[in-house]
């Protein structure tokens, strides 16, 4: 059973990883008999230094061998986890054969490796191979056969008919001048996002057409989840620079980075109130994920949800009256809910058999974009009315599409696909890629007007 590793919807893979981690910790605390052998992993196909074609799926065929069985097999591309498959191979079943697909998006050489884990968490890695990605070849021109016309026979008339009358020619109808199509408006403004292009996850900003990429943070720890203040002068974000993730704020140029929260638990996903006085965020400080709110200086922290289930990814409505969020309450993997800004009046908006996540309000407050995990495990961008009705798939793509963010004029939506930032029109009819780099770009946040 395959699961793409980027985005959300990876609950089953997470459970197995936690089981593996638990086994490893048990061995560390109680001791495990003998020294565990590592799984043996071999890439069988394609051969090293093979040339493959851009945007065409490449099956990576490998085998993993271990006496205790194999639990997880991972495909790594350029030292980044691309795809995982959960193995059904039990103890004694060896070797385990698996095919993991990779569709190259960037021309050039790419390092490919496959890793496998046994039930005790021991990891074996294949010898890496290099695949050379090239543009598809230009199609050869189809030769044109020269047709030699047959000679036209000469017709000899027997008599010349006398015309009875000459018809008055009808003037041709004037051809109307074609009206050129209305051009698609180009996106404007700034987009903050996260990228690992310099070795670890940092926050960058770029123009909405993908130009002018500028790095804002420069810290050995990961800086993620940027969120613009309503006046465009500040950006709230989460950082792991103190050992666990806390909420910080900085000026729009990256200066004046200030820590707002100070708690040993995880604090992530900040979202500003439309008047800029408060920040709502997700925290694990009470033992499970809840939605909290605080003043913009970090004071006055208050739990808004206080529910036994997990509550995630808050997004403040443009009029300041509601907060949308995803939650696993009601025995669901994840649905979209809204509540009043004080935490009252919780209302469920979606009812999806898998999961709905990362809600994002349109600037006029009439619609909510979200990522929906489909039954085949693929994530797509949907948009629905603010009351949950009229959900429409905008992307319908082969890969995972997630983390939507609206443009300030409501005409475009930025989102993530295959580790790159893309922009589409709000109806999904026009799409353009903004970033194109081997490392992951994600967490787009479009600036206000």
C-alpha positions in Angstrom: 0.0 0.0 0.0 1.7 3.1 -1.2 1.6 6.6 0.4 3.2 9.8 -1.0 5.3 11.3 1.8 4.7 15.0 1.2 1.7 16.8 2.4 -0.8 15.3 4.8 -2.8 12.1 4.9 0.1 9.9 6.1 -1.5 8.5 9.2 -0.9 4.8 8.4 2.8 5.4 7.6 3.2 7.4 10.8 1.7 4.7 12.9 4.1 2.1 11.5 7.0 4.5 12.1 6.0 5.0 15.7 5.8 1.2 16.1 9.3 0.9 14.7 10.5 3.7 17.0 8.9 2.0 20.0 10.8 -1.2 19.2 14.1 0.7 18.9 13.5 2.4 22.2 12.6 -0.9 23.9 15.9 -2.4 22.6 17.8 0.6 23.9 16.2 0.4 27.4 15.9 -3.4 27.9 18.6 -4.7 25.5 18.1 -6.8 22.5 19.8 -10.2 21.9 22.6 -10.1 19.4 23.6 -7.5 16.9 20.9 -6.9 14.3 21.8 -7.4 10.7 20.8 -4.7 8.3 18.4 -5.3 5.4 20.1 -5.8 2.1 18.7 -3.5 -0.6 19.5 -3.7 -4.3 18.2 -1.5 -7.2 17.6 -3.9 -10.1 16.4 -1.5 -12.7 17.1 1.0 -14.3 20.9 0.6 -14.6 23.2 3.3 -13.3 23.7 6.4 -15.5 20.6 5.6 -17.5 18.9 8.4 -19.4 15.3 9.1 -18.7 12.8 11.6 -20.1 11.4 14.6 -18.4 7.8 14.3 -17.1 7.7 10.5 -17.9 7.2 8.1 -15.0 10.3 6.0 -14.2 9.7 2.7 -12.3 12.5 2.0 -9.8 12.6 -1.7 -9.3 14.4 -3.1 -6.2 14.6 -6.0 -3.8 15.0 -5.9 0.0 16.2 -9.0 1.9 16.1 -9.6 5.6 15.4 -12.7 7.7 13.0 -10.9 10.0 11.0 -9.4 7.1 10.8 -5.9 5.8 8.2 -3.3 7.1 8.9 -0.1 5.1 10.7 0.6 1.7 11.5 4.2 0.8 12.6 5.9 -2.4 15.0 8.8 -2.0 15.7 11.3 -4.7 18.5 13.7 -4.3 18.7 12.9 -0.6 15.0 13.8 -0.1 12.3 11.2 0.8 10.0 10.9 -2.3 7.8 7.8 -1.8 7.2 5.1 0.7 5.6 1.7 0.5 4.5 -0.3 3.5 5.6 -3.9 3.0 3.4 -6.9 3.7 6.4 -9.3 3.8 6.4 -11.2 7.0 9.3 -12.8 8.9 11.1 -15.4 6.7 9.7 -14.0 3.4 12.7 -13.0 1.4 13.4 -11.2 -0.8 10.7 -8.5 -1.0 10.4 -7.0 -4.5 8.9 -3.5 -4.9 8.5 -1.0 -7.7 8.4 2.7 -6.7 7.6 5.3 -9.4 9.4 8.6 -9.9 8.4 11.3 -12.4 11.3 13.6 -13.0 10.5 17.3 -13.1 14.0 18.8 -13.5 16.5 18.2 -16.3 19.9 17.1 -15.1 21.5 14.3 -13.1 19.7 12.9 -10.0 20.8 10.6 -7.2 18.5 7.7 -6.6 18.6 5.4 -3.5 16.2 2.9 -1.9 16.1 2.3 1.9 14.4 -0.6 3.7 13.5 -1.1 7.4 12.9 -4.3 9.4 10.5 -4.5 12.3 13.3 -3.5 14.8 14.0 -0.3 13.0 17.3 -1.4 11.4 17.8 0.4 8.1 19.6 -0.9 5.0 20.3 1.3 2.0 21.1 0.4 -1.6 24.1 1.6 -3.5 22.9 4.9 -5.1 22.5 5.2 -8.9 22.5 8.3 -11.0 19.7 8.9 -13.6 20.2 11.5 -16.3 17.0 13.4 -17.1 16.7 14.9 -20.6 14.1 16.8 -22.5 11.9 14.7 -24.7 13.3 14.4 -28.3 11.9 16.6 -31.0 9.5 14.6 -33.2 11.0 13.8 -36.7 9.2 15.6 -39.6 6.8 13.3 -41.5 8.1 13.1 -45.2 5.6 14.5 -47.7 5.0 12.4 -50.8 5.0 14.5 -54.1 1.9 13.9 -56.1 2.4 14.1 -59.8 -0.9 15.2 -61.4 -2.3 13.2 -64.4 -2.5 15.0 -67.7 -5.8 16.7 -68.2 -7.6 15.6 -71.4 -8.6 18.2 -73.9 -12.3 18.4 -74.3 -13.6 19.4 -77.8 -17.1 21.0 -77.6 -19.6 19.9 -80.2 -21.6 23.2 -80.0 -21.6 26.5 -78.2 -24.8 26.9 -76.1 -26.5 30.3 -76.2 -27.0 31.7 -72.7 -30.5 32.8 -71.9 -29.6 35.3 -69.2 -26.7 36.4 -67.0 -27.2 36.0 -63.2 -26.4 39.0 -61.1 -23.5 38.1 -58.7 -24.2 38.3 -55.0 -21.5 40.2 -53.2 -19.6 38.1 -50.6 -20.6 38.5 -46.9 -18.1 40.5 -45.0 -15.9 38.5 -42.7 -16.2 39.8 -39.1 -13.0 40.9 -37.4 -12.2 38.2 -34.8 -12.3 39.5 -31.2 -9.1 38.4 -29.3 -9.6 36.4 -26.2 -9.4 38.2 -22.9 -5.9 37.6 -21.4 -5.7 35.7 -18.1 -4.8 38.3 -15.5 -1.3 37.7 -14.1 -1.0 37.2 -10.4 0.4 40.2 -8.3 1.8 40.7 -4.8 4.3 38.7 -2.8 4.3 35.1 -1.7 6.3 33.9 1.3 7.2 30.2 1.3 9.5 27.6 2.9 12.4 26.0 0.9 15.3 23.7 1.7 17.4 25.0 -1.2 20.2 26.1 1.1 20.4 22.9 3.2 17.6 23.3 5.7 14.1 24.7 5.7 14.1 28.5 5.7 11.5 31.2 4.8 11.8 33.0 1.5 9.7 35.6 -0.3 9.2 36.1 -4.1 7.0 38.0 -6.4 3.8 36.3 -7.4 5.2 35.6 -10.8 8.2 33.6 -9.3 10.8 36.3 -9.7 12.9 38.1 -7.1 13.4 35.2 -4.6 14.8 36.5 -1.4 15.8 34.6 1.7 14.4 36.0 5.0 15.6 33.6 7.7 19.1 32.1 8.1 19.1 29.7 11.0 20.5 26.1 11.5 17.0 25.0 12.7 13.9 24.8 10.5 11.7 27.9 10.0 8.3 27.1 8.6 4.6 28.2 8.3 4.9 31.9 7.3 1.8 34.0 7.7 1.5 37.7 6.7 0.1 40.4 8.9 -2.8 42.3 7.4 -0.7 45.4 6.8 2.1 43.4 5.0 4.7 44.7 7.4 5.3 41.5 9.5 5.4 37.8 9.1 4.6 35.3 11.8 6.2 31.9 11.5 7.2 28.8 13.5 10.9 27.9 14.3 12.7 25.0 15.9 15.7 27.1 16.8 15.2 26.6 20.6 14.9 22.8 20.4 11.1 22.7 19.7 8.9 24.8 17.5 7.7 28.1 18.8 5.9 31.0 17.2 8.0 34.0 16.1 7.4 37.2 14.3 9.7 39.3 12.0 9.5 42.3 9.8 8.7 41.6 6.1 12.3 42.0 5.2 13.4 39.3 7.7 14.7 41.7 10.4 13.7 42.0 14.0 12.9 38.3 14.6 11.2 38.0 17.9 10.0 34.9 19.8 6.3 35.1 20.9 5.7 31.7 22.6 7.8 29.9 25.2 6.5 26.4 25.9 8.1 23.0 25.8 5.4 21.7 23.5 4.9 22.2 19.8 3.5 25.6 18.6 2.9 25.9 14.8 0.5 27.2 12.1 0.1 30.9 13.1 -2.7 33.0 11.4 -3.3 36.7 12.0 -6.6 38.3 12.9 -7.7 40.7 10.2 -7.1 43.7 12.5 -3.5 42.5 13.3 -4.0 42.5 17.1 -4.1 38.7 17.6 -2.6 35.5 16.3 -4.3 32.1 16.3 -2.1 29.0 16.3 -1.9 25.3 16.9 -0.3 23.9 20.0 0.3 20.6 21.7 0.9 22.1 25.2 -2.2 20.4 26.8 -1.3 16.9 25.6 -3.0 17.0 22.2 -3.3 19.4 19.4 -5.6 22.4 20.2 -6.3 25.8 18.7 -5.0 28.7 20.8 -5.1 32.5 20.4 -2.8 35.2 21.8 -2.2 38.9 21.4 0.2 39.9 18.7 3.0 40.4 21.3 2.6 36.8 22.7 0.6 37.7 25.8 -2.9 36.5 26.8 -2.7 32.9 25.5 -6.1 31.1 25.6 -7.2 27.7 24.5 -10.2 28.0 22.0 -11.0 24.3 21.3 -10.3 22.3 24.4 -11.4 19.0 22.8 -10.1 15.5 23.3 -9.5 15.1 19.6 -6.8 16.8 17.6 -7.5 20.3 16.2 -5.2 21.7 13.5 -4.3 24.4 11.0 -6.4 27.4 12.0 -7.3 30.1 9.5 -8.9 33.4 10.5 -11.9 34.7 8.4 -11.4 38.1 6.6 -14.2 39.7 8.7 -12.6 38.4 12.0 -15.8 36.7 13.2 -14.8 33.0 12.5 -11.9 30.7 12.5 -11.8 27.7 10.2 -9.7 24.6 11.2 -9.4 20.9 10.6 -10.2 18.4 13.3 -10.2 14.6 14.0 -13.2 14.9 16.3 -16.4 13.0 15.4 -14.2 9.9 14.8 -12.9 11.3 11.6 -9.3 11.5 10.1 -9.9 15.1 9.4 -12.7 17.4 8.5 -13.1 21.2 8.2 -14.9 23.0 11.0 -15.5 26.7 11.8 -16.1 28.4 15.1 -16.6 31.9 16.4 -13.5 33.8 17.2 -14.0 33.1 20.9 -14.2 29.3 20.4 -18.0 29.0 20.6 -20.4 27.8 18.0 -18.3 25.0 16.5 -19.8 23.8 13.2 -18.7 21.0 10.9 -18.5 21.9 7.2 -17.3 18.7 5.5 -18.0 15.0 5.6 -15.3 13.2 3.6 -14.5 9.5 4.1 -10.8 10.2 4.2 -9.6 13.7 5.2 -10.1 17.4 4.6 -7.3 19.7 5.7 -5.5 23.2 5.6 -8.5 25.5 5.1 -7.8 28.9 3.5 -10.4 31.7 3.4 -11.0 33.7 0.2 -10.5 37.4 0.6 -14.2 38.2 0.5 -15.0 35.4 3.0 -17.5 33.6 0.8 -15.3 30.6 0.0 -12.8 28.2 1.6 -10.1 26.4 -0.3 -8.8 23.2 1.2 -6.8 20.0 0.5 -8.8 16.8 0.2 -7.3 13.3 0.5 -9.2 11.1 -1.9 -9.8 7.4 -1.5 -6.8 6.5 -3.6 -4.6 8.5 -1.2 -4.0 11.4 -3.6 -4.5 14.9 -2.3 -6.3 17.6 -4.4 -7.2 21.2 -4.0 -11.0 21.8 -3.6 -12.9 25.0 -3.0 -16.3 25.2 -1.3 -18.7 27.9 -0.1 -18.2 29.2 3.4 -21.1 27.0 4.6 -19.5 23.8 3.3 -21.7 23.5 0.2 -20.6 23.3 -3.5 -17.2 21.6 -3.0 -15.4 21.5 -6.4 -12.1 19.9 -7.4 -9.8 22.4 -8.9 -6.6 20.4 -9.6 -7.5 16.8 -10.5 -3.7 16.1 -10.9 -1.6 12.9 -10.9 0.4 14.2 -7.9 -0.5 15.5 -4.5 -1.7 19.1 -4.5 -2.0 20.8 -1.1 -1.6 23.9 1.1 -3.8 26.4 -0.8 -3.4 30.2 -0.3 -5.6 32.8 -1.9 -4.3 35.9 -3.8 -5.5 39.2 -2.2 -7.8 39.9 -5.2 -9.4 36.4 -5.0 -8.5 35.6 -8.6 -5.7 33.1 -8.0 -4.7 30.3 -5.5 -1.1 29.3 -4.8 -0.5 25.7 -3.8 2.1 23.0 -3.7 2.6 20.1 -6.1 5.6 17.7 -6.2 7.6 20.0 -3.9 7.1 23.2 -6.0 5.0 26.3 -5.7 2.3 26.7 -8.4 -0.4 29.3 -9.0 -3.8 28.7 -10.7 -6.8 30.8 -11.4 -9.6 30.4 -8.7 -11.5 28.1 -11.1 -8.5 25.9 -11.8 -8.5 26.7 -15.5 -5.0 28.2 -15.7 -1.9 27.0 -13.9 1.7 28.2 -13.8 4.7 26.9 -11.9 6.6 29.5 -9.9 9.5 27.5 -8.5 11.6 24.8 -10.1 14.4 23.5 -7.9 15.5 20.0 -6.8 14.7 20.6 -3.1 11.2 21.1 -1.6 9.3 24.4 -1.7 6.1 24.5 0.4 3.9 26.4 2.9 3.0 29.3 0.5 1.4 32.4 2.1 0.2 35.2 -0.3 0.5 38.7 1.1 -2.5 41.0 1.6 -3.1 44.0 -0.7 
